[in-house]
Amino acid sequence: MLAIRNRLFVLTLVSLLVACGQSREDSELEPSPTELDSEARIDVAEAALHLWQTLTQESAGFTQSARLLAEAVNRFLAEPNNETLLEAQAQWQQSAVDGKSLALLITLLQQQPALLPVEFDPAFRLLASPIQPGFLDRFGPYPYSGLVFDIGIALSQQQLVEQHGLTDREEVVLGIYAIEFMLFGEQASRSAQDYVPVSELSAAHRERGLESVEEVSQNRRRHLLQLQLAQLVADASQLEQALQSTPIPSAWQALPPARQIAEIRSANSAVVTELMIAVGELQNAIAQLSTSELPSEQNPLTPEVERAVATLQRTLATLDAGSAYYSEVEQEAIRSTVEDGERILKELPLDQPDAEQSRVALQSLYEKLKNLL
């Protein structure tokens, strides 16, 4: 399996460290007897090539998805209406799912931050969550909050980079989930009118002390969103270029074979743990959906459940990247879990949600994932 069963408490600790983005010294991750035995039966050079080729492809896919999101948002800003807003929101949904293809890469970089020559923390710049919405725009009882209304802060990409997590890691300015709030607003209440450009100051604007059209909230909101998308594409591109610069990062090649195996097992275990949590959350969401009196196509929970399913499918697929670091028996267990998981998720009756049927199916997937630990 992905790790020896009696090391589960160690893996739990490792996953917590990974979640906190803490790096570890070489001496803190010792290979287990199973991993040492696997070393003798694994072509580590071939496994490394498969790993980094797959991670490079996944990174390129996310970069392309980020570009498509930027294009959709630019079309919306060029013609702010309900149709173009919905199109931009739909592309955001897809890009958020595509971001999950980075799960294994992000985890490896959190374990070994020096693996790639990137100038930022990819996890925090691309996928930072949770966020404080009021740090960006109006939220709850604060109609004039956030960077949109703080005209004392000039908006630029450099300024956004500096503001991102400046005093708290939830003060998120950049990444896919900051963009989500800008596109969807509080409780998906975003209106296209929020992005209609203003070409001249009104009396009401002047009464509020505004001195130029650049300070009007609609214009600042437009500018902020454009800058966020530009930075997302730039960061995703830099990560992709770092991966494409060499078939296998030199820092990875420098690790002894046993250490490479240990790193992959630790990273995959963290991803499996994330998947198990997501399966539980999906089961709860489907239970809520099944008890609603609203038809499935009218229920606001339906898109969230559909996205959760797609996210699980994409994250499951990332387990293949490091599979060559396992024995044949272990590879078959991973392959079987991924294939069965894809089938289970595809067959979930989301058009007519059945809580019990879904519970049984997802419990089966949960147990399969658990057996990989």
N, C-alpha and C positions, 0 to 999 in steps of 0.2 A: 504493500500500500504506500501512499505518499509519505508516511512516516510510521515508526513503530508505535503501536497503540499505547504502550506505557509511557510514551513521551508526550502525551496529549497536553499535560499541564505545561510542558516546555513550549509547545507550539502556541498555546494560548498566550503565554508571556510574549513570545516572538510577535504574534499578531498585534498585540497591544503596542509593542515598541514600534512596529511598522506603521500603525495608525497614527502614532505621534510623530512620525518622521524622524526617529532617532537613529543615528548611525551606530554601528557596532565595530569594535576593534576585532581584528582577525582572530584573536585568541578566544573571543566570546562565542564563536560559532564553530563548535567542534563536530566533525562528522561522526555519525553513529556507526555501530557495527554493521548495520544493514547498508548504509551508504558506502562504507569502506569495501564491503563485499561486492556492491554494485560496480564499484570502480574497475574491478578486475574484468567485468563482463560488458563494459560499455565503451564504445568508440567515442571518447570525449571530444575529439577534434570534429567528428561528424555531427555530434550532438550540438556543439557550439555553433557550427555553421548553420544548422537548421534553426536553432534558437534565434540567432541574430538576423537571419534572413526573414524569418516570420515577423519578428518585432519591427523590422524596418518596413515591411509591407503594411503592417497594421498602422504604423505611424504615418506613412504616406496616405493611407486611406482616411485617417482623421484629418490630415492637412487639407485634403481635397474636400472633405465634408465641411470644414471650417470656411473654405473659400465659397462653397455653395451657399452657406448660411450668410456670408457677407454679401453675396450677390442678391439673395432674396431680400435682405434687409435694405440694400440700396434701391431695389425696385420699389419697396414699400415707401422709403423716404422720398423717392422721386414722385410717387403718386400715393399719398397717404389715404387709404380708404379701407373699408372692412375686408374686401377681397384680398388686397395685397398684404394686409396685416395677418390674415389667416394663413396665407401662403408662407410668410416669414415664420410664423409660429409653427407651422407644420415642418418646415425645414429645421427649426430648432429642435423639435422632438427627435428627428432623425439624427441630428448631429450629437445630441445628448446620448443617444444609444451608441453611436459610433465611438464616442469617448470611452466607452467601456472596453473597447478593443485594446486600450492602453493599460488594462488592469495589471497584467504581469510585468510589463516594462516599468510602470510607475512603482510597483512594489520593489522590484530589483534596484531601482535608483534610490529608493528610500533606504534600502539595506546598504547599498554601496554608492553613495552620492558622487564619487569621483569616476564612475564608470564612463561617463560621456562628457565631452567638453561643452557643456551648456552653462550659461551664465545665470540661470535661475532654477528654482525648484519646480519642475514640471507639474507635480501634483498640485502645488498651491497656485501656480499661475494659470493652469488650464482647467482644473477641476475643483477649485476651492469650494468647500461646503462644510458647514452651513454658513449662511450669510446673514448680515443685519440689513434688511431691505431699506430701513430708514437712513442708512448711510449713503444710499444712492438717490432715492427719490421719496416723494410723499408716501407716508405709510401710517395707517391707523389714525390716531388723533393728531398727527403732525402733518398738516397739509403743506408746509413749506420747509420740509426737511431734506437733507441729503445734498450731494454735489450738484444736483439739478438746480437747487434754489440758493446754494451758497455762492453768491456772485463774487465773494472775496477770493475764491480759488479759481485761477485761470485754468481752463481745460486744455490739456495737451497729453500726448502719449507718455511723455516723461513724468508729468504730474500724476497721471494715473498709476504709473509704476511706483512712484514714491508714496502715494496714498494707500496703495494696496496692502492691507494688514499693518498699517502704520503703528497703531497702538494696541490692536487686538486682532487676532487671526480671523475673527468673524467680520471685521471691517473689510469685506471683500469688494473690490472694485473690478477686478479682471476675471476672465474665465467664463466658462459656459453657463454657470449658474447665476452669475451676476447679470449676464445677458438675458437669462430667462426672466428675471424680475423686470428688466427694462421692457421686454416684449409682452409680458403677460400681466404685469402689475399685481396689485394685491387681490388675491382670490380670483385670478383670471379676469379682472375687471378693466384691463387696459382698453382704451378707446383710440381709434385712429386719429381722432381730433387732438390727442395729446402730442402728436407729431406734425401737425399742420404748421408750416413755417409762418412766422410773423414778420412782415416787412417794414412795419412802422409802429412806433410806440403810441399807445392809446392814452387817454387821460387817466385811466385807472392805473396803467403802468407807471406813469409819472408820479401819481400820488403815492405809489409804493416805493418811490425813490429810484426807479430804474432810469439809467441815462443813455442806454443804447439798446438796439434790438438784439444784440448778442447776449444781453442779460435776461431776456424773456425766457421763461421756463421751457416753452415748446422748442425754442431754438437751442437752448443748452441741452435739453434732453436729446435732441437730434444729434448734436455734436458729440455728446457723451457716448451714445450708442455707436456712432461711427468709429470713434476712437477705440472703444472696447473691441469691436470686430477687427479693426486693423491690428491691434495688439494680439488678439487670439490667433490670427493668421500668421503674424510674424513669429510668435512663440512656437506654434505648431511647426512652422517651416524650419525654424532653427533646430528643433528637436529632430525632425526628419533628416536635415542635412548632416547633423552630427552622427546619425546612424548610417547614413549613406557614405560617409567619408572613409569607412573601412569595413571590410566584411565582418570582422570580429573586433570589438574594442580591445586595444592593447591591455587595458587594465583587467579585462576579463581573462584574456589569454595568460596573464601573469599569475592568476590564481591557480594553485595546485588542483589537479583533477578532483580530488576528494572535496576540496572547498567549493568548486563549481557545483558539484552534486548537492552539497549541503545547502548552498545558496538557493538553488532551484527548488529543492524540497521545501525549504522555509517559505519561499515566495509563493509556490503553488498552494501550500497549506493556508497561507493568508488569504489567497483568492478563494479557495474552497470555503473557508470560514465566512467570507463575505457573501458567497453564494448561498450558504445555509441560512444566513440571516435574511437575505432577500427572499428566499423561498417562504420563510415564515411570514414575512410582511405581505407577500403576494397572497398567501392563504387567507390572511385576515382581511385584505382588501376585497377578495372575491366573496368572502362571507358577507361583508357589508353590502356588496353589489347585489347579491342574491336575495337579500331581505328588503331591498328597496322596492317601492311601489311604482317607480318610474320605469318605463320601457328601457331596455339596455341602451338603445341608440340615443336616448334623451338624457341618460344619466351622466352627470359630470364626472362620476368615478370611472366610467368606461374607458376614456382615453388614458387615464392614469394606470389602470390595470393593463391595458394593451401595451403601454410603454414599459411597464414593469416586466411583462413577459418578454418583450423584445430585448430589454436590457439583460435579462437572465440568459437568453439565447446567445447574445454577443459575448457576455462574460464567460460562459461555459466554453465557448470556442477557443478562448485564450489558453486553456489548459494544454492544448496540443503543442504549443511552441516549445515547451521544455520537456516533452514526453520522451525524447530520445535519451534523456539523462536517467531513465529508469530501465529496469530489467524488462524482458519481454512479458513476463506475467503482469508486472505493474503497468506497462504500457497498455495491455489489453484491458485492464481494469479501468484505466482512464478513458480509453476509447469507448468502452461499453457504457460508461457513465455519461459521457458527452452525447453519444447517439441516443441512449434511452432518455436522457434529459431533453434533447431536442424533440423527440417524439412526444413525450409527456406534455411539454409546453405547447406544441402544435395542436394537440388534441383537446386542450382545455376548452370546454363549451362556453366561451365568453359571450356568444350571442344570446344564450339562455343559461345564465349562470346557475350551476348546481353546486351548492356549498359542500355537500357530502361527497359527491363524485370528485370534485376538485381537491377536497381535503385528502382523500385516499390517494389520488394521483400524486399530489405534491408531497405527501408523507413518504411515498415510495422514492421520489427524487431526493428528498432530504436524507433518507437512510443510505441511498447510494453514495451521496456526497460524504456523509459521515464515515462510511467505510473506507474512504480514501485517506482519512486522517490516521 
